[in-house]
């Protein structure tokens, strides 16, 4: 009797494993087609490029890329488009980087396809022209908005274009963002005073005591905790670019 019970228990256990295994197999995704017209494309004069391809009709196409280029998960951006009834899709992009595509429909998905986008000569000329115009605009605005005006209440000038040149007092990188304190007023002896916070969405090689210039928009009042537990309010800058001078 006990032997029969052991055999029955073993049979039921084997059957349950078979059922579970079949259940897992039934949820396995099947690969669907995904192809692109070109895996290496260039941006045009407007600094955009169009990724085009074909997949299953009405499938979703996810496009991920890393604009910072450091490989951190928190920096990954995602675009999404939908193929038409013929399976054709297109997506405009404007970063010079690798884009990873994957198509999904129901419980099925495709293999990944990588498209590399680079800037054409025409795009580079447009970028240089835009940078020159923007830099001059930032510098002109910085002349009309003094540090004393910002220090009084930087919130008044939030989102205004701005330019600073100064000495890095402290630089911290965390979760894809760089935060620096920079002294922006140089006296006749070469010493820097008047501290601003510089917030940059990305990483920079700038470290303490480097002289930098930064272009961006005024953040407003930035408050941080001091080493003795108090709070300090200083003007802030959302930097779009940071250049190390020395």
C-alpha positions in Angstrom: 0.0 0.0 0.0 2.8 2.4 0.9 4.6 1.5 -2.3 1.5 2.3 -4.4 1.2 5.7 -2.7 4.8 6.5 -3.4 4.3 5.6 -7.1 1.1 7.7 -7.3 2.9 10.7 -5.6 5.8 10.4 -8.1 3.4 10.3 -11.0 1.5 13.4 -9.9 4.7 15.3 -9.3 6.0 14.4 -12.7 2.7 15.5 -14.3 2.7 18.8 -12.4 6.2 19.5 -13.7 5.1 18.7 -17.2 2.1 21.1 -17.0 4.3 23.9 -15.5 6.8 23.4 -18.2 4.2 23.5 -20.9 2.7 26.7 -19.4 6.1 28.4 -19.5 6.6 27.4 -23.1 3.3 28.8 -24.1 4.3 32.3 -23.0 7.6 32.3 -24.8 7.7 35.2 -27.3 8.3 34.5 -31.0 10.6 36.7 -33.1 9.0 39.0 -35.6 10.7 40.7 -38.5 12.4 44.1 -38.2 14.6 45.7 -40.8 15.9 49.2 -41.5 16.7 50.9 -44.8 20.2 51.8 -43.6 22.2 51.1 -40.4 24.5 54.1 -41.0 22.8 57.5 -41.7 23.8 61.2 -41.4 21.9 64.2 -40.1 21.0 66.9 -42.6 21.4 70.7 -42.4 18.5 70.8 -39.9 20.5 68.4 -37.6 17.9 65.7 -37.9 18.0 62.2 -39.6 15.1 59.8 -40.3 15.3 56.2 -39.3 13.1 54.2 -41.7 12.3 50.5 -41.8 9.7 47.7 -42.0 8.2 45.4 -39.4 4.8 43.7 -38.8 1.8 45.8 -39.6 0.8 48.1 -36.7 3.7 46.9 -34.5 5.2 49.2 -31.9 8.9 50.1 -32.5 10.9 51.2 -29.5 14.1 53.2 -30.1 16.5 53.6 -27.2 19.7 55.7 -27.1 22.2 57.2 -24.7 22.8 60.9 -25.4 25.4 61.2 -22.6 27.4 58.2 -23.9 28.6 57.0 -20.5 26.5 53.8 -20.4 24.5 54.6 -17.3 21.0 53.2 -17.2 19.5 56.4 -15.9 20.7 58.3 -19.0 18.9 56.0 -21.5 16.2 57.8 -23.5 13.4 56.1 -25.4 11.3 57.0 -28.4 8.4 55.0 -29.7 6.6 54.9 -33.1 4.0 52.7 -34.7 4.2 50.9 -38.0 1.4 51.5 -40.5 -0.9 48.9 -42.0 1.9 47.9 -44.4 4.5 47.6 -41.7 6.4 50.7 -42.7 7.7 53.1 -40.0 9.9 56.2 -39.6 11.3 58.2 -36.7 13.2 61.5 -36.8 16.2 61.7 -34.5 18.8 64.4 -33.8 21.6 63.0 -31.7 24.9 61.7 -33.0 24.9 58.3 -31.4 23.8 54.7 -31.7 20.0 53.9 -31.7 18.8 50.5 -30.7 15.5 49.4 -32.3 13.1 46.6 -31.2 9.6 45.9 -32.6 6.8 44.5 -30.4 3.4 43.2 -31.3 1.1 41.3 -28.9 3.5 38.9 -27.1 6.0 38.8 -29.9 9.1 40.9 -30.4 11.9 41.2 -32.9 15.7 41.0 -32.6 17.5 44.2 -31.9 18.7 46.4 -34.7 21.3 49.1 -34.2 21.4 52.3 -36.3 24.4 54.6 -36.1 23.7 58.3 -36.7 26.5 60.8 -37.4 26.5 64.5 -38.4 27.1 65.5 -42.0 29.3 68.4 -42.9 26.2 70.6 -43.5 24.9 69.6 -40.0 28.3 70.5 -38.4 28.2 73.9 -40.1 24.7 74.5 -38.7 25.8 73.4 -35.2 28.8 75.7 -35.3 26.7 78.6 -36.4 24.0 78.0 -33.8 26.7 77.7 -31.1 28.3 81.0 -32.1 25.0 82.8 -32.1 23.9 81.2 -28.8 27.2 82.0 -27.1 27.0 85.6 -28.1 23.4 85.8 -26.9 24.4 84.3 -23.5 27.4 86.6 -23.1 25.3 89.7 -24.0 22.6 88.8 -21.5 25.2 88.1 -18.8 26.5 91.7 -19.2 23.1 93.1 -18.4 22.4 90.7 -15.4 25.1 91.1 -12.8 26.0 88.6 -10.1 24.6 91.1 -7.5 21.2 91.1 -9.3 21.2 87.3 -9.3 22.3 87.1 -5.7 19.4 89.3 -4.6 16.8 87.0 -6.1 17.8 84.7 -9.0 14.2 83.4 -9.4 13.4 86.7 -11.0 15.6 85.8 -14.0 14.8 82.0 -14.2 15.2 80.6 -17.7 17.1 83.6 -19.0 20.1 82.6 -21.2 23.4 83.2 -19.3 27.2 82.8 -19.5 29.7 82.4 -16.7 33.5 82.1 -16.5 35.0 81.1 -13.2 36.9 78.8 -10.9 35.5 75.4 -9.7 35.3 75.2 -5.9 33.6 71.8 -5.8 32.4 69.2 -8.3 30.1 66.3 -7.5 28.8 63.6 -10.0 25.7 61.6 -9.1 23.1 59.6 -11.1 24.2 61.1 -14.4 24.2 64.7 -13.2 27.1 67.0 -12.3 26.8 69.6 -9.6 29.5 72.3 -9.2 30.0 75.4 -7.1 31.9 77.9 -9.2 33.3 81.3 -8.2 32.5 83.7 -11.1 34.1 87.1 -10.2 37.8 87.5 -10.8 39.6 90.4 -9.0 42.8 92.2 -10.1 45.0 89.7 -8.3 43.4 86.7 -10.1 41.3 85.5 -7.1 37.7 84.4 -7.7 34.7 85.2 -5.5 30.9 85.2 -5.8 29.7 81.6 -5.9 27.1 80.1 -8.3 25.8 76.6 -8.5 26.2 74.9 -11.9 23.8 72.0 -12.7 24.8 70.0 -15.7 22.8 67.0 -17.1 25.8 64.8 -17.8 29.4 64.4 -16.9 32.4 66.7 -17.3 36.2 66.4 -16.8 36.2 69.7 -14.8 37.5 69.3 -11.2 38.3 71.6 -8.3 40.5 74.6 -9.2 39.8 74.3 -12.9 38.9 77.5 -14.8 35.7 76.9 -16.8 33.2 78.7 -18.9 29.6 77.5 -19.0 26.6 78.4 -21.2 23.0 77.8 -20.2 19.9 79.3 -18.6 19.5 80.7 -15.1 18.2 78.1 -12.7 17.0 80.6 -10.1 17.8 80.4 -6.4 19.7 77.2 -5.5 19.8 76.1 -1.8 22.2 73.5 -0.5 23.2 72.2 3.0 26.5 73.4 4.4 29.0 71.2 6.2 27.8 72.5 9.6 24.2 71.6 8.9 22.9 75.1 7.8 21.5 76.1 4.5 23.0 78.4 1.9 21.2 80.1 -1.0 23.2 81.0 -4.2 22.2 81.7 -7.8 22.1 78.6 -10.0 22.8 77.9 -13.7 21.4 75.1 -15.8 24.4 74.5 -18.0 24.0 73.3 -21.6 27.8 73.2 -22.2 30.9 73.4 -20.1 34.4 74.1 -21.5 37.6 73.8 -19.4 39.8 76.7 -20.1 42.7 75.7 -17.8 
